[in-house]
Amino acid sequence: MKRIVFYCGVNVETGDAYVRNAPEYLAMTNEERFTALSSIVTELCQELRFVYGQINNQETSSKDQDFLR
């Protein structure tokens, strides 16, 4: 079973990220929260590494294209 434990977003005016705890999260024990947070942080780190790699690939591609001109 899956549950929504956070609502995440980015403030379009400031660019700041925010996290809002959902009722499911607030109903968890500390141990359940720890497990959920660990899993979510791991997932976000994987996404961060993926996006970082995409950025590096774009920069490398741009430099290669500049070199070929």
C-alpha positions, 0 to 999 in steps of 0.5 A, spaced: 500 500 500 502 507 498 500 513 502 501 520 501 506 523 507 508 529 504 506 535 499 512 538 496 512 544 491 516 550 489 514 557 490 514 560 483 515 567 486 521 566 490 524 559 487 524 556 494 522 549 495 517 547 501 514 540 504 508 540 507 506 534 512 500 530 510 495 527 515 498 520 514 505 522 516 503 526 522 499 519 524 505 515 524 510 513 529 517 516 530 520 509 527 515 509 521 517 517 520 524 515 520 523 509 515 519 514 511 524 519 511 530 515 509 526 512 503 524 519 501 531 522 502 534 516 498 529 517 492 530 524 492 538 523 492 537 518 486 533 524 482 538 529 484 544 525 481 540 523 475 539 531 474 546 533 475 548 527 470 543 530 465 546 537 466 553 535 466 552 531 459 548 537 456 555 542 458 559 536 455 555 536 449 555 544 448 562 544 449 563 538 444 559 542 439 563 549 440 569 545 439 566 542 432 564 549 429 
